[in-house]
Amino acid sequence: MQEAEDEPLFAARAAGIDIAKAGIEVTIRVPSDTRRTGRQQETRTTRKDLLAVADWLRCWGVTKIGMESTGDYWKPVYFLLESEGLACVLYHAAQVKALPGRPKTDKLDSAWLAKITERGALPGSFVPPAGIRALRTHTRYRRHLTQARTAEKQRVEKLLEDAHLKLSSVISDIHGVSGRAMLEAIAAGERNPKALAQLARGTMRGKIARLEEALDCAFVTEQHAAVLAMMLATIDYYSAQIGELTAKIEVLCQPYLHQIAQLDAVPGTGVITAQDVIAEIGTDMTVFPAAAHLVSWAKWCPQVAQSGGKRKGANASGRGNRYLGAALGEAAASAGRTYSFPGAKYRRLVKRMPKKKALVATGNSLLTIYHALLSDPQAIYTDLGTDYYERRTNIRRQARNHVRGLERLGYTVTIEPVNPATGELQPANS
């Protein structure tokens, strides 16, 4: 590739690092008497060798280091060089692919990354600060454990169907207080349907007759009981781990209690969702210049692909941060059941589009609200109300539509404007 020597540079002394699991290839680009020259070094990814690379980069006066987000292998390199005071930029792997016709080797890849960095050709990916990274590690693992516990609960229901126990047909949550007591009794060897049904608590006692029919243990074997006991123990283990993680997360969230309280005031957003959102996007919204930037980064808006005046694809949102997406999905689904502006928006949209699209649109609004709240520490969420869209609609158009509807029913209607404050008639031209 022929270089333009007079091309403006973003960083006069830059480096590119091609990262693998066991080793890295480093290329630096520095000025010389006649033209820009490069130096290369290959080393391992151990802490000792990475510290030596940091010293080597400092000796050459490198001010900007670019690297590709290769799996999780970039993290130790990026974090160590960052801790040594070096400015690092992480590039999305899809944006730094080798050009067609250009040979691809580790050395050439590192040289290509160095050229991209010195020219500022690509924007860097979002890498949160150390405090947010520690919080993110815990919140993501909590979500994994929650998903594993949910999967185990689903296996319990499948086991009950295999044993011809129709408990889930009578109880909506078989892992509630009543359902859990019955499951533990079955695992302990109880087979009498009447005795099992008497374990119901609260409003569930109104279903005693149906429970006795559903808890007929004629097909329950010792193998079913043994596996059920193991599954219940696994669920308890996951619950204990989730509780322990939540306690640690609350400690890590102490610096962000104000921001969590801000997000908690948004309909559909609880404390856990607020913790998950902050762990993924941080609290410094200067990283995202506008709310639309954050929504686009999270892939919670349609991605437009147009060529030759024609739109390609189905305007899918694409793949974004799946942990942030899960938190937004839960918040949007919860907000859709509330009497608030997000809930009114969801119910308005779901009438004319699939539920998933309506949830994405609602999550888009929630993420926009999060950005506004986190951008201003003094901001307080104020709901626009369920009648927001009705208030925005043209009043005269609404009146005209109502008049026409009455005229179709055979009425003659005359309308006169009224002052909403005093209730007195206003002049027709006001």
C-alpha positions as a Markdown table, in Angstrom:
| # | Residue | x | y | z |
|---|---|---|---|---|
| 1 | Met | 0.0 | 0.0 | 0.0 |
| 2 | Gln | 1.4 | 3.3 | -1.1 |
| 3 | Glu | 1.6 | 5.9 | 1.7 |
| 4 | Ala | 0.8 | 9.6 | 1.4 |
| 5 | Glu | 3.6 | 11.3 | 3.3 |
| 6 | Asp | 1.8 | 14.6 | 3.7 |
| 7 | Glu | -1.3 | 13.0 | 5.2 |
| 8 | Pro | -2.2 | 14.6 | 8.6 |
| 9 | Leu | -1.5 | 12.3 | 11.6 |
| 10 | Phe | -3.7 | 11.9 | 14.6 |
| 11 | Ala | -0.7 | 10.6 | 16.7 |
| 12 | Ala | 2.9 | 11.2 | 15.7 |
| 13 | Arg | 4.1 | 8.3 | 17.7 |
| 14 | Ala | 1.7 | 5.4 | 17.6 |
| 15 | Ala | 1.7 | 1.6 | 18.1 |
| 16 | Gly | -0.4 | -1.3 | 17.0 |
| 17 | Ile | -0.7 | -4.6 | 18.8 |
| 18 | Asp | -2.0 | -7.8 | 17.2 |
| 19 | Ile | -3.1 | -10.1 | 20.1 |
| 20 | Ala | -3.2 | -13.8 | 20.4 |
| 21 | Lys | -3.7 | -16.1 | 23.4 |
| 22 | Ala | -0.1 | -16.8 | 24.1 |
| 23 | Gly | 1.7 | -13.9 | 22.4 |
| 24 | Ile | 1.5 | -10.4 | 20.9 |
| 25 | Glu | 3.0 | -8.7 | 17.9 |
| 26 | Val | 3.8 | -5.0 | 18.5 |
| 27 | Thr | 4.6 | -2.4 | 15.8 |
| 28 | Ile | 5.4 | 1.2 | 16.5 |
| 29 | Arg | 5.3 | 4.1 | 13.9 |
| 30 | Val | 7.6 | 7.0 | 14.7 |
| 31 | Pro | 9.0 | 9.9 | 12.6 |
| 32 | Ser | 12.6 | 9.8 | 11.2 |
| 33 | Asp | 14.8 | 12.2 | 9.2 |
| 34 | Thr | 13.3 | 11.3 | 5.8 |
| 35 | Arg | 10.1 | 9.3 | 6.4 |
| 36 | Arg | 8.1 | 7.5 | 9.0 |
| 37 | Thr | 9.7 | 4.2 | 10.1 |
| 38 | Gly | 8.4 | 1.2 | 12.0 |
| 39 | Arg | 9.8 | -1.0 | 14.7 |
| 40 | Gln | 8.4 | -4.5 | 15.6 |
| 41 | Gln | 8.7 | -6.7 | 18.5 |
| 42 | Glu | 7.2 | -10.1 | 19.3 |
| 43 | Thr | 6.6 | -11.2 | 22.9 |
| 44 | Arg | 4.5 | -13.3 | 25.2 |
| 45 | Thr | 1.4 | -12.2 | 27.2 |
| 46 | Thr | 2.8 | -12.8 | 30.7 |
| 47 | Arg | 2.9 | -9.9 | 33.1 |
| 48 | Lys | 6.7 | -9.7 | 33.0 |
| 49 | Asp | 6.8 | -9.5 | 29.3 |
| 50 | Leu | 4.0 | -7.0 | 29.0 |
| 51 | Leu | 5.7 | -4.7 | 31.5 |
| 52 | Ala | 8.8 | -4.9 | 29.3 |
| 53 | Val | 6.7 | -3.9 | 26.3 |
| 54 | Ala | 5.3 | -1.0 | 28.3 |
| 55 | Asp | 8.9 | 0.2 | 29.0 |
| 56 | Trp | 9.8 | -0.2 | 25.4 |
| 57 | Leu | 6.9 | 1.9 | 24.2 |
| 58 | Arg | 7.7 | 4.6 | 26.7 |
| 59 | Cys | 11.3 | 4.7 | 25.5 |
| 60 | Trp | 10.0 | 5.4 | 22.0 |
| 61 | Gly | 7.6 | 8.1 | 23.3 |
| 62 | Val | 4.5 | 6.3 | 22.0 |
| 63 | Thr | 1.4 | 8.3 | 22.9 |
| 64 | Lys | -1.4 | 6.1 | 21.4 |
| 65 | Ile | -1.7 | 2.3 | 21.2 |
| 66 | Gly | -4.3 | 0.6 | 19.1 |
| 67 | Met | -5.4 | -3.0 | 19.4 |
| 68 | Glu | -8.2 | -5.3 | 18.1 |
| 69 | Ser | -10.9 | -6.8 | 20.4 |
| 70 | Thr | -9.9 | -10.4 | 19.9 |
| 71 | Gly | -12.1 | -12.5 | 22.2 |
| 72 | Asp | -11.1 | -11.9 | 25.8 |
| 73 | Tyr | -7.4 | -12.0 | 25.0 |
| 74 | Trp | -7.2 | -8.2 | 24.7 |
| 75 | Lys | -8.2 | -7.6 | 28.3 |
| 76 | Pro | -4.9 | -8.4 | 30.1 |
| 77 | Val | -2.9 | -6.4 | 27.5 |
| 78 | Tyr | -5.2 | -3.4 | 27.5 |
| 79 | Phe | -5.6 | -3.3 | 31.3 |
| 80 | Leu | -1.9 | -3.6 | 32.1 |
| 81 | Leu | -0.8 | -1.0 | 29.6 |
| 82 | Glu | -3.6 | 1.3 | 30.8 |
| 83 | Ser | -2.4 | 0.8 | 34.4 |
| 84 | Glu | 1.1 | 1.8 | 33.2 |
| 85 | Gly | -0.2 | 5.2 | 32.1 |
| 86 | Leu | -0.3 | 4.5 | 28.3 |
| 87 | Ala | -3.3 | 5.6 | 26.2 |
| 88 | Cys | -4.9 | 2.6 | 24.6 |
| 89 | Val | -7.7 | 2.4 | 22.0 |
| 90 | Leu | -9.7 | -0.7 | 21.3 |
| 91 | Tyr | -11.1 | -1.3 | 17.8 |
| 92 | His | -14.1 | -3.4 | 16.8 |
| 93 | Ala | -12.8 | -6.5 | 15.1 |
| 94 | Ala | -15.2 | -6.2 | 12.1 |
| 95 | Gln | -13.8 | -2.7 | 11.4 |
| 96 | Val | -10.2 | -3.6 | 11.1 |
| 97 | Lys | -10.5 | -6.6 | 8.8 |
| 98 | Ala | -7.6 | -7.2 | 6.3 |
| 99 | Leu | -8.3 | -5.6 | 3.0 |
| 100 | Pro | -8.8 | -7.9 | 0.0 |
| 101 | Gly | -5.5 | -8.7 | -1.7 |
| 102 | Arg | -3.3 | -7.7 | 1.2 |
| 103 | Pro | -1.3 | -10.6 | 2.8 |
| 104 | Lys | -2.4 | -11.4 | 6.3 |
| 105 | Thr | 0.2 | -12.2 | 9.0 |
| 106 | Asp | 0.5 | -11.2 | 12.6 |
| 107 | Lys | 3.2 | -8.7 | 11.8 |
| 108 | Leu | 1.3 | -7.1 | 9.0 |
| 109 | Asp | -1.8 | -7.0 | 11.2 |
| 110 | Ser | 0.0 | -5.1 | 13.9 |
| 111 | Ala | 1.5 | -2.7 | 11.3 |
| 112 | Trp | -2.0 | -2.1 | 9.9 |
| 113 | Leu | -3.3 | -1.4 | 13.4 |
| 114 | Ala | -0.5 | 1.1 | 14.0 |
| 115 | Lys | -1.3 | 2.9 | 10.7 |
| 116 | Ile | -5.0 | 3.1 | 11.7 |
| 117 | Thr | -4.1 | 4.5 | 15.1 |
| 118 | Glu | -1.6 | 7.1 | 13.9 |
| 119 | Arg | -4.2 | 8.5 | 11.4 |
| 120 | Gly | -7.2 | 8.2 | 13.8 |
| 121 | Ala | -9.1 | 6.4 | 11.1 |
| 122 | Leu | -11.5 | 4.5 | 13.4 |
| 123 | Pro | -13.3 | 5.4 | 16.6 |
| 124 | Gly | -12.4 | 3.4 | 19.7 |
| 125 | Ser | -14.8 | 1.0 | 21.4 |
| 126 | Phe | -16.2 | 1.8 | 24.8 |
| 127 | Val | -14.1 | 0.4 | 27.7 |
| 128 | Pro | -15.5 | 1.3 | 31.1 |
| 129 | Pro | -13.2 | 2.4 | 34.0 |
| 130 | Ala | -11.9 | 0.0 | 36.6 |
| 131 | Gly | -14.7 | 0.5 | 39.1 |
| 132 | Ile | -17.4 | -0.2 | 36.6 |
| 133 | Arg | -15.5 | -3.2 | 35.2 |
| 134 | Ala | -15.4 | -4.8 | 38.7 |
| 135 | Leu | -19.1 | -4.2 | 39.1 |
| 136 | Arg | -19.8 | -5.6 | 35.6 |
| 137 | Thr | -18.0 | -8.8 | 36.5 |
| 138 | His | -20.3 | -9.5 | 39.4 |
| 139 | Thr | -23.6 | -8.4 | 37.6 |
| 140 | Arg | -22.9 | -10.5 | 34.6 |
| 141 | Tyr | -22.1 | -13.6 | 36.7 |
| 142 | Arg | -25.3 | -13.0 | 38.7 |
| 143 | Arg | -27.3 | -13.0 | 35.5 |
| 144 | His | -25.6 | -16.2 | 34.4 |
| 145 | Leu | -26.5 | -17.8 | 37.7 |
| 146 | Thr | -30.1 | -16.6 | 37.5 |
| 147 | Gln | -30.4 | -18.1 | 34.0 |
| 148 | Ala | -29.0 | -21.3 | 35.3 |
| 149 | Arg | -31.5 | -21.4 | 38.2 |
| 150 | Thr | -34.3 | -20.7 | 35.8 |
| 151 | Ala | -33.2 | -23.6 | 33.5 |
| 152 | Glu | -33.1 | -25.9 | 36.6 |
| 153 | Lys | -36.6 | -24.9 | 37.5 |
| 154 | Gln | -37.7 | -25.8 | 34.0 |
| 155 | Arg | -36.1 | -29.2 | 34.3 |
| 156 | Val | -38.1 | -29.7 | 37.5 |
| 157 | Glu | -41.3 | -29.1 | 35.6 |
| 158 | Lys | -40.3 | -31.5 | 32.9 |
| 159 | Leu | -39.5 | -34.2 | 35.6 |
| 160 | Leu | -43.0 | -33.7 | 37.1 |
| 161 | Glu | -44.6 | -34.2 | 33.7 |
| 162 | Asp | -42.5 | -37.4 | 33.3 |
| 163 | Ala | -43.9 | -38.6 | 36.6 |
| 164 | His | -47.5 | -37.6 | 35.6 |
| 165 | Leu | -47.8 | -34.9 | 38.3 |
| 166 | Lys | -49.8 | -32.0 | 36.8 |
| 167 | Leu | -48.9 | -29.6 | 39.6 |
| 168 | Ser | -48.0 | -26.8 | 37.1 |
| 169 | Ser | -51.6 | -27.0 | 35.7 |
| 170 | Val | -53.0 | -25.9 | 39.1 |
| 171 | Ile | -50.2 | -23.7 | 40.5 |
| 172 | Ser | -48.7 | -20.9 | 38.3 |
| 173 | Asp | -45.4 | -20.9 | 40.2 |
| 174 | Ile | -44.5 | -24.4 | 41.4 |
| 175 | His | -41.4 | -23.0 | 43.2 |
| 176 | Gly | -43.5 | -20.7 | 45.5 |
| 177 | Val | -44.1 | -21.4 | 49.2 |
| 178 | Ser | -46.9 | -24.0 | 48.6 |
| 179 | Gly | -45.3 | -25.6 | 45.6 |
| 180 | Arg | -41.9 | -25.9 | 47.1 |
| 181 | Ala | -43.3 | -27.6 | 50.2 |
| 182 | Met | -45.1 | -30.1 | 48.1 |
| 183 | Leu | -42.0 | -30.8 | 46.0 |
| 184 | Glu | -39.9 | -31.3 | 49.1 |
| 185 | Ala | -42.5 | -33.7 | 50.5 |
| 186 | Ile | -42.5 | -35.8 | 47.3 |
| 187 | Ala | -38.7 | -35.9 | 47.3 |
| 188 | Ala | -38.8 | -37.1 | 50.9 |
| 189 | Gly | -41.1 | -40.0 | 50.1 |
| 190 | Glu | -44.7 | -38.7 | 50.7 |
| 191 | Arg | -47.1 | -40.2 | 48.1 |
| 192 | Asn | -50.5 | -39.4 | 49.7 |
| 193 | Pro | -52.3 | -36.8 | 47.5 |
| 194 | Lys | -54.5 | -35.6 | 50.4 |
| 195 | Ala | -51.4 | -35.1 | 52.6 |
| 196 | Leu | -49.6 | -33.3 | 49.8 |
| 197 | Ala | -52.5 | -31.0 | 49.0 |
| 198 | Gln | -52.8 | -30.0 | 52.7 |
| 199 | Leu | -49.4 | -28.3 | 52.3 |
| 200 | Ala | -51.0 | -25.5 | 50.4 |
| 201 | Arg | -50.8 | -22.0 | 51.9 |
| 202 | Gly | -52.9 | -18.9 | 51.7 |
| 203 | Thr | -55.2 | -18.6 | 48.6 |
| 204 | Met | -53.9 | -21.9 | 47.4 |
| 205 | Arg | -56.1 | -23.7 | 49.9 |
| 206 | Gly | -59.1 | -22.9 | 47.7 |
| 207 | Lys | -57.7 | -25.4 | 45.2 |
| 208 | Ile | -57.4 | -28.4 | 47.6 |
| 209 | Ala | -59.7 | -30.6 | 45.4 |
| 210 | Arg | -57.8 | -29.8 | 42.2 |
| 211 | Leu | -54.4 | -30.3 | 44.0 |
| 212 | Glu | -55.4 | -33.8 | 45.2 |
| 213 | Glu | -56.2 | -34.7 | 41.6 |
| 214 | Ala | -52.9 | -33.2 | 40.2 |
| 215 | Leu | -50.8 | -34.8 | 42.9 |
| 216 | Asp | -51.7 | -38.4 | 42.2 |
| 217 | Cys | -48.3 | -40.2 | 42.7 |
| 218 | Ala | -49.2 | -43.5 | 41.0 |
| 219 | Phe | -46.4 | -43.0 | 38.4 |
| 220 | Val | -43.8 | -41.5 | 40.7 |
| 221 | Thr | -40.8 | -43.8 | 41.2 |
| 222 | Glu | -37.9 | -43.6 | 43.6 |
| 223 | Gln | -35.7 | -42.5 | 40.7 |
| 224 | His | -38.0 | -39.5 | 40.2 |
| 225 | Ala | -37.8 | -38.6 | 43.8 |
| 226 | Ala | -34.0 | -38.9 | 43.9 |
| 227 | Val | -33.5 | -36.7 | 40.9 |
| 228 | Leu | -36.1 | -34.2 | 42.2 |
| 229 | Ala | -34.1 | -33.9 | 45.5 |
| 230 | Met | -30.9 | -33.2 | 43.5 |
| 231 | Met | -32.6 | -30.6 | 41.4 |
| 232 | Leu | -34.1 | -28.8 | 44.5 |
| 233 | Ala | -30.6 | -28.8 | 46.1 |
| 234 | Thr | -29.1 | -27.3 | 42.9 |
| 235 | Ile | -31.8 | -24.6 | 42.9 |
| 236 | Asp | -31.0 | -23.8 | 46.5 |
| 237 | Tyr | -27.3 | -23.6 | 45.7 |
| 238 | Tyr | -27.9 | -21.2 | 42.9 |
| 239 | Ser | -30.1 | -19.1 | 45.1 |
| 240 | Ala | -27.4 | -18.9 | 47.8 |
| 241 | Gln | -24.8 | -17.9 | 45.3 |
| 242 | Ile | -27.1 | -15.2 | 43.8 |
| 243 | Gly | -27.7 | -13.8 | 47.3 |
| 244 | Glu | -24.0 | -13.7 | 48.1 |
| 245 | Leu | -23.3 | -12.0 | 44.7 |
| 246 | Thr | -26.0 | -9.5 | 45.3 |
| 247 | Ala | -24.5 | -8.5 | 48.7 |
| 248 | Lys | -21.1 | -8.0 | 47.0 |
| 249 | Ile | -22.7 | -5.9 | 44.3 |
| 250 | Glu | -24.4 | -3.7 | 46.8 |
| 251 | Val | -20.9 | -2.9 | 48.3 |
| 252 | Leu | -19.5 | -2.2 | 44.8 |
| 253 | Cys | -22.5 | 0.1 | 44.1 |
| 254 | Gln | -21.8 | 2.4 | 47.0 |
| 255 | Pro | -20.2 | 5.1 | 44.8 |
| 256 | Tyr | -23.2 | 5.0 | 42.4 |
| 257 | Leu | -26.1 | 5.0 | 44.9 |
| 258 | His | -27.4 | 8.4 | 43.6 |
| 259 | Gln | -27.4 | 7.2 | 40.0 |
| 260 | Ile | -29.2 | 4.0 | 41.0 |
| 261 | Ala | -31.8 | 6.0 | 42.8 |
| 262 | Gln | -32.3 | 8.1 | 39.7 |
| 263 | Leu | -32.9 | 5.1 | 37.5 |
| 264 | Asp | -35.0 | 3.3 | 40.1 |
| 265 | Ala | -37.6 | 6.1 | 39.8 |
| 266 | Val | -38.2 | 5.2 | 36.1 |
| 267 | Pro | -41.3 | 2.9 | 35.6 |
| 268 | Gly | -40.3 | -0.7 | 35.1 |
| 269 | Thr | -36.8 | -0.2 | 36.4 |
| 270 | Gly | -35.9 | -1.7 | 39.8 |
| 271 | Val | -32.7 | -1.6 | 41.8 |
| 272 | Ile | -31.3 | -4.8 | 40.2 |
| 273 | Thr | -32.0 | -3.5 | 36.7 |
| 274 | Ala | -30.4 | -0.1 | 37.5 |
| 275 | Gln | -27.3 | -2.0 | 38.8 |
| 276 | Asp | -27.1 | -4.0 | 35.6 |
| 277 | Val | -27.5 | -0.9 | 33.4 |
| 278 | Ile | -24.8 | 1.1 | 35.2 |
| 279 | Ala | -22.5 | -1.9 | 35.1 |
| 280 | Glu | -22.8 | -1.9 | 31.3 |
| 281 | Ile | -22.8 | 1.8 | 30.3 |
| 282 | Gly | -21.2 | 3.4 | 33.3 |
| 283 | Thr | -22.1 | 6.7 | 34.8 |
| 284 | Asp | -20.1 | 9.1 | 32.6 |
| 285 | Met | -22.3 | 9.9 | 29.7 |
| 286 | Thr | -19.7 | 12.1 | 28.0 |
| 287 | Val | -18.6 | 8.9 | 26.3 |
| 288 | Phe | -21.9 | 9.0 | 24.4 |
| 289 | Pro | -22.4 | 12.5 | 23.0 |
| 290 | Ala | -26.2 | 12.1 | 22.7 |
| 291 | Ala | -28.9 | 9.7 | 23.7 |
| 292 | Ala | -29.2 | 8.5 | 20.1 |
| 293 | His | -25.5 | 7.6 | 20.2 |
| 294 | Leu | -26.1 | 5.4 | 23.2 |
| 295 | Val | -29.2 | 3.8 | 21.7 |
| 296 | Ser | -27.4 | 3.0 | 18.5 |
| 297 | Trp | -24.4 | 1.6 | 20.4 |
| 298 | Ala | -26.7 | -0.7 | 22.4 |
| 299 | Lys | -28.4 | -1.8 | 19.1 |
| 300 | Trp | -31.8 | -0.8 | 20.4 |
| 301 | Cys | -32.9 | 1.0 | 17.2 |
| 302 | Pro | -33.3 | -0.2 | 13.6 |
| 303 | Gln | -30.1 | -0.3 | 11.6 |
| 304 | Val | -30.6 | 1.2 | 8.2 |
| 305 | Ala | -28.8 | -0.3 | 5.2 |
| 306 | Gln | -29.5 | 1.6 | 2.0 |
| 307 | Ser | -27.9 | 1.3 | -1.4 |
| 308 | Gly | -29.0 | 2.7 | -4.8 |
| 309 | Gly | -32.0 | 4.3 | -3.1 |
| 310 | Lys | -33.3 | 0.9 | -1.8 |
| 311 | Arg | -33.3 | -0.3 | 1.7 |
| 312 | Lys | -31.7 | -3.7 | 2.4 |
| 313 | Gly | -32.7 | -6.1 | 5.0 |
| 314 | Ala | -35.6 | -5.9 | 7.5 |
| 315 | Asn | -34.1 | -3.0 | 9.5 |
| 316 | Ala | -33.1 | -5.3 | 12.3 |
| 317 | Ser | -31.4 | -3.8 | 15.2 |
| 318 | Gly | -28.4 | -6.0 | 15.0 |
| 319 | Arg | -26.3 | -7.6 | 17.8 |
| 320 | Gly | -25.4 | -5.4 | 20.7 |
| 321 | Asn | -24.5 | -5.8 | 24.3 |
| 322 | Arg | -26.6 | -8.8 | 25.3 |
| 323 | Tyr | -26.4 | -8.1 | 29.1 |
| 324 | Leu | -27.7 | -4.5 | 28.6 |
| 325 | Gly | -30.3 | -5.9 | 26.1 |
| 326 | Ala | -31.5 | -8.4 | 28.7 |
| 327 | Ala | -31.9 | -5.6 | 31.4 |
| 328 | Leu | -33.7 | -3.3 | 28.9 |
| 329 | Gly | -36.0 | -6.1 | 27.8 |
| 330 | Glu | -37.0 | -6.8 | 31.4 |
| 331 | Ala | -37.5 | -3.1 | 32.1 |
| 332 | Ala | -39.6 | -2.6 | 29.0 |
| 333 | Ala | -41.8 | -5.6 | 29.7 |
| 334 | Ser | -42.4 | -4.3 | 33.3 |
| 335 | Ala | -43.0 | -0.8 | 32.1 |
| 336 | Gly | -45.6 | -2.0 | 29.6 |
| 337 | Arg | -47.7 | -3.1 | 32.5 |
| 338 | Thr | -47.6 | 0.2 | 34.4 |
| 339 | Tyr | -49.9 | 3.3 | 34.1 |
| 340 | Ser | -47.1 | 5.7 | 33.0 |
| 341 | Phe | -45.7 | 7.2 | 29.8 |
| 342 | Pro | -43.6 | 4.2 | 28.9 |
| 343 | Gly | -46.6 | 1.9 | 29.6 |
| 344 | Ala | -48.9 | 4.1 | 27.4 |
| 345 | Lys | -46.3 | 4.1 | 24.7 |
| 346 | Tyr | -46.0 | 0.3 | 24.7 |
| 347 | Arg | -49.8 | -0.2 | 24.7 |
| 348 | Arg | -50.1 | 2.3 | 21.9 |
| 349 | Leu | -47.5 | 0.6 | 19.7 |
| 350 | Val | -48.5 | -3.0 | 20.3 |
| 351 | Lys | -51.8 | -2.3 | 18.6 |
| 352 | Arg | -50.1 | -1.9 | 15.2 |
| 353 | Met | -46.8 | -3.9 | 15.5 |
| 354 | Pro | -45.5 | -7.2 | 16.9 |
| 355 | Lys | -44.9 | -7.3 | 20.7 |
| 356 | Lys | -41.1 | -7.6 | 20.3 |
| 357 | Lys | -40.9 | -4.5 | 18.2 |
| 358 | Ala | -43.1 | -2.6 | 20.7 |
| 359 | Leu | -40.8 | -3.7 | 23.5 |
| 360 | Val | -37.7 | -2.5 | 21.5 |
| 361 | Ala | -39.3 | 0.8 | 21.0 |
| 362 | Thr | -40.2 | 1.1 | 24.7 |
| 363 | Gly | -36.7 | 0.1 | 25.6 |
| 364 | Asn | -35.4 | 2.7 | 23.3 |
| 365 | Ser | -37.3 | 5.4 | 25.2 |
| 366 | Leu | -36.1 | 4.0 | 28.6 |
| 367 | Leu | -32.5 | 4.1 | 27.5 |
| 368 | Thr | -33.0 | 7.7 | 26.3 |
| 369 | Ile | -34.4 | 8.5 | 29.8 |
| 370 | Tyr | -31.4 | 6.8 | 31.4 |
| 371 | His | -29.0 | 8.9 | 29.4 |
| 372 | Ala | -30.8 | 12.1 | 30.4 |
| 373 | Leu | -30.8 | 11.2 | 34.1 |
| 374 | Leu | -27.1 | 10.1 | 34.2 |
| 375 | Ser | -26.0 | 13.2 | 32.2 |
| 376 | Asp | -27.4 | 15.5 | 34.9 |
| 377 | Pro | -26.8 | 14.6 | 38.6 |
| 378 | Gln | -29.6 | 17.0 | 39.6 |
| 379 | Ala | -32.1 | 15.5 | 37.2 |
| 380 | Ile | -35.3 | 13.8 | 38.6 |
| 381 | Tyr | -37.6 | 11.6 | 36.6 |
| 382 | Thr | -41.0 | 13.2 | 36.0 |
| 383 | Asp | -43.5 | 11.0 | 34.2 |
| 384 | Leu | -45.2 | 12.6 | 31.2 |
| 385 | Gly | -48.5 | 10.8 | 32.0 |
| 386 | Thr | -50.6 | 8.2 | 30.2 |
| 387 | Asp | -52.4 | 11.0 | 28.3 |
| 388 | Tyr | -49.2 | 12.5 | 26.8 |
| 389 | Tyr | -50.0 | 11.4 | 23.2 |
| 390 | Glu | -53.6 | 12.6 | 23.4 |
| 391 | Arg | -52.4 | 16.0 | 24.7 |
| 392 | Arg | -50.0 | 16.3 | 21.8 |
| 393 | Thr | -52.6 | 15.5 | 19.1 |
| 394 | Asn | -54.0 | 18.5 | 17.3 |
| 395 | Ile | -57.0 | 19.6 | 19.3 |
| 396 | Arg | -58.9 | 21.0 | 16.4 |
| 397 | Arg | -58.4 | 17.7 | 14.5 |
| 398 | Gln | -59.8 | 15.8 | 17.4 |
| 399 | Ala | -62.8 | 18.1 | 17.6 |
| 400 | Arg | -63.4 | 17.8 | 13.8 |
| 401 | Asn | -63.3 | 14.0 | 14.0 |
| 402 | His | -65.8 | 13.9 | 16.9 |
| 403 | Val | -68.1 | 16.3 | 15.0 |
| 404 | Arg | -68.0 | 14.1 | 11.9 |
| 405 | Gly | -68.7 | 11.0 | 14.0 |
| 406 | Leu | -71.8 | 12.6 | 15.5 |
| 407 | Glu | -72.9 | 13.9 | 12.0 |
| 408 | Arg | -72.7 | 10.4 | 10.7 |
| 409 | Leu | -75.2 | 9.4 | 13.4 |
| 410 | Gly | -77.7 | 12.0 | 12.2 |
| 411 | Tyr | -76.9 | 14.9 | 14.5 |
| 412 | Thr | -76.1 | 18.6 | 13.8 |
| 413 | Val | -73.4 | 19.8 | 16.0 |
| 414 | Thr | -72.2 | 23.3 | 16.8 |
| 415 | Ile | -69.0 | 23.7 | 18.9 |
| 416 | Glu | -67.8 | 26.8 | 20.6 |
| 417 | Pro | -64.3 | 27.2 | 22.3 |
| 418 | Val | -64.3 | 27.4 | 26.1 |
| 419 | Asn | -61.5 | 28.8 | 28.3 |
| 420 | Pro | -60.3 | 25.8 | 30.3 |
| 421 | Ala | -59.3 | 28.0 | 33.2 |
| 422 | Thr | -62.5 | 29.9 | 33.7 |
| 423 | Gly | -65.0 | 27.7 | 31.8 |
| 424 | Glu | -66.3 | 30.8 | 29.9 |
| 425 | Leu | -67.0 | 30.9 | 26.2 |
| 426 | Gln | -64.2 | 32.3 | 24.1 |
| 427 | Pro | -64.6 | 34.4 | 20.9 |
| 428 | Ala | -64.7 | 32.2 | 17.8 |
| 429 | Asn | -61.5 | 33.8 | 16.4 |
| 430 | Ser | -59.4 | 33.2 | 19.5 |
